């Protein structure tokens, strides 16, 4: 996978200037997975694993383009979905080949995540902070250092995606899916076993989410992070199996609620990540300290305003009816 150097000023994934609309729209999101009521769990697992890998590979060619930020985001999502799927099927279906793929996906996602973090932080500074702080020398020092760190992260992302390790990850996983290189309980090779497994797995994920999100507005940053992970797993599981259930309206309502909650908790998470990035900027460029302090205060104030949203989200989740029962 040959990749060129990253662009010096790429388009951020959630800010799309008119001049780059065509490029930004080229990023590939996860496609719906079509399963049948008669599918075995083994066949469903193969389809889900393949869809995640296809999602990842579809975005690789976009990394050297102005759509780089969105391609990085989508590749990370694809790798998260793959890891979630492998974890979801374990221990009913699993084995060394899948565990190796899961570990490799985690390693690659961490490199892509570093680039993504700088992109998100850069966009956050455009959301009111820049206007509030004005034409300040310390802020310019901060944004210059941010861009330097971001470019380093993108070089690392390019190297990781085009590495031999990633080629082996892709090739080995493709082969494992083709050969069904895993162990599976015999009853999971029977027609309809995918549907039976889905109902059980989605119930388990939903109960875990309800438990972890209890008292959401009062949770610590670490506890909110665990809620966010539970949200992602529940949402990915629902997306994997939604085609097995007929009530499209109920599916949409469920996924919409989880997506909204994930977005809200993502804002909290982005603020926590930003503090770590500001620590790096402060260490590399002391001239950015004044602006850094201002931004930390700005984010802390914004976090306090999210408490009301958290209370509403928890109530909304409690009322949400599972679509698979």
N, C-alpha and C positions, 0 to 999 in steps of 0.2 A: 504494500500500500504506500505508494509514493506521495509525499505531501510536501508542499513548498513552505516557506516561512510565513508566519501569520501576518496579516495586514497591520500596518502601524496604527490605524484608527478604525477598527471594525465597528459595525453597527451592533449595538446592544440588543439582546433578544426581545426585550419588551419595550423598546423605543425604535420605531420604524420610520425613518424619514421617507418622504415621497420618492426621492431619487433612488432608494434601494428597496422599494416595495417588492419588486419581482424576486430579488435575491432572498429577502427575509421570508417570503412565502414559500420558498423552495424547501425549507426544513421539513422533515418527514416526522409526523407524529405516529404513535402506535395505531395500527389498524385493528378494527374489530376482529375478534377471533370467532369463527363460525364452528360451533360444535353441534353434534346431533344427540337427541335423546337416547339413541342406541349406542353411542360411543362407549368404548371401554375407557377406563381411567388411563391406561397406558397410551392409547391413541390421543386422548385429550392432552396428556402431559407432553407428548411429542409435538403436538400442534402449538401448544403454549410456549414451549422452549424455542421452537423454530421461529415463532412470531417475534419473540424478544430479540433473537439473534438477527433476524431480518431488519428489525427496527434499528438496531445498532449499526449494521452495515450500510443501510440506506443513507445515513447521515455522515458517514466517513468522508465522502467526496466533497462535502460542504465545508469542511474544516479550513481549507486554504482560501475560502471566499469571504465576502462581506457578511455572509450568514454564519460565520464561525461561532458567535455566541449562542445562537439558537441550536446549531448542530451539537455543540458541547452539551447543552442542556438536554437535548433529546437523546444523545448517546448515554448520558448519565441515567436518564429515566429508563432507557432500555436495559441497562445493566442492573438497575434496581429491581425492575420487573422480573428479570431473569433470576436474580438472587431470591426474590420473594417467592417465585414459583417453585424453585428447588426446595426452599424451606417449607413451603406449604405442603408439598407432596411427601416430604420426609416424615415418618419412617415407612409409610405405606409403599413408597416407590423411591429408590435412591441407590447410591453406590459411589465408588471412588471417582468415576469419571465426572459425575455431577458435582461432587464436593470439590474436585479440582477446578471445575469451571466456575463454581461459586467463589472460590478463593481468588482466582484470576480476575473475575469480574470486580470483586471488591478492590483489589489493588489498582486496576485500571481506573475505576470510578473515583478513587481518591485523588489521582493525578488530575483528572478532568474537573473534579470538584474544586481544586485550588484555583483553576482558571475561572470557573463559574462564580466563585465567591467574589473575585475582583470585579467581574462584570456587574453582579447584583449591587455591590457596594457603590460602584460608579453611578449606577442608575439612581440609587437612594439619595445620593448627594444632589441630584437634579430635582428631587421632590421637595422643594422648599428651602433646603439648607443653603444652597448656592445663593438664592435671592436674599436670604436672611443675613448671611455673613458679608455679602457684598464683595467689592473689589479689594480683597485683602491679600497682602503678600504672603501671609502664613497659609492661607487657603490655596494659593497658587503653588506653593511649595509642597503642600499635601497632595494636590492632584497630580503634580509632576511625578512625585514618588509613587503614587498609586499606579500611574500608567507604566512606570518602569517595572514595578513588581508584576503588573498584569502581563506585560510582554514576556517576562521571564516565565510566568506560569503557562502562557500559551506555547512557548517554545518547548517546555516540558511536555505539554499535552500532545503536540505534534510528534515529538520523539516517541512518546508512549504508544500512540495509536499506530504509528508506522513501524513499530519495533517487531523483531522476530517473536518476542513473547506474545504479542497480540495476535500475530499470524497463527501461532501454535494454539492459542486460546480458541480462535475461530475455527481452525481446521479440526482440532480435537473434538470440539463440541458438535460440529456438523456431523462428524463420524459417529459420535455417541448417539445422536438423535436418529441417524439412519439405521444404526444397528440395534437400537433400543438397548444400549449398553448400561443396563441397570437391573437391580433386583426389584421384583414387584410381587405383592401378595397374590396368590392364584385367583382369588375372587375378583381382583381388580382387572382381570383380563376377560371378564364376562360382559356381554352387551348390557348397557345401562348403568354400569358401575361408575361412570363419570358423573352421572346425575346424582347418584346416591352419595358419592364422596363429596360433591359440591355442596349439597345441603348441610352435611355434617360440618365441613370445613368452614363454610360461611357463618354458621351459627357460632362456632368456636371463636372466630375472629371478631364477630360482633360483640360477644360477651366480654372478650378481653378488652375491647375498645371502651365499652361502657364502664368497666371496672377502673381502667386507668384514667379515664376522663372525669371521674367523680370529683367534684369540687374544683373544676378546671380553673376558675378565676383566681384561686388561692395557691395554685401549684407553683413550685420553684421552676427555674429555667430547666434544670435537669429532668424534672418530672414532666414538664410540657414537651420536652424533646421525646420522651418515651411515648407520650400520647400521640405525637406526630408520627412516630414510627408505626404505632398501632393503626392509625388512620390510613397510612399508606398501604399497609398490608391488607386491611379490610377493603380498601378501594380497589387495589390491584386484584384481589381475589374475586371481587364482584365483577370486575371487567373481564377477567379470564372466563368466568362461567355464565355471564349474563345471557348468552344465546340459548342456554338450556331452559330458560324460564320465559313463559309466554307474556307476562304482564309488563310490557315495555314502559308503561307510565310509572309503575312502582319502581322499576329498575332505575329510570331516569331520576326520580325523586331521591332515591337512596344515594346514587352517585353524586348528584348535585349537592346534597347536604354534606357528604364527606369531602367533596372538592372544596366547598366554601370554608369548611373548618380547617382543612389543610392549608389553604391560602392564608387564613388568619393566623394560624400558628406559625406559618412560614415567615410572617413579618416579624414575630418575636424572635424566631431563630436567626433571621438575617441580622437583627440588631446585636444578638450575642456574638455572631461571627464577626460583625463589623468592629466590635471592641477588640477582638484579637488582631484584626487587620490594622487597626489604628495603633496597637502596640508595636507592630512591625514597622509601620511608617515612622512612629516616634523614634524608634531605635536607629533607623536609617537616616532620618533627616530632622534634627532638633528644631529647625526653622518652622516645622509644621505643628509644633506643640500647641500653640495658641488656637489654631483652627481645630486641632484634634480635640481639645477640651470642650470647645463650643459644640462640636458634633456629638460628643458623648452625652452632653446635657440635653441636646435636642432629641436624641434617640430615647433617653431615659424618660423624658416628658411624654413622648409618643407612646411608649410602652404602657404608661399609666392609663392612657385613654383606651387601651385595648381590653381593660377589665370588663366593661359592660358588654362588649362583643362576646367575650368568653362565656359569660353567664347565659347569654341568649343561645350560644352555640350548644352548650350543655343541655339546655331545655329542649332545643330542637332535636338533638340526637336521641334523647330519651323517648320522644314521641315518634321517632322514625320506625316505620314498620318494615321488617325484613321482607324482601320480595320473593324469597325462596321457600317460604312456609305456606 
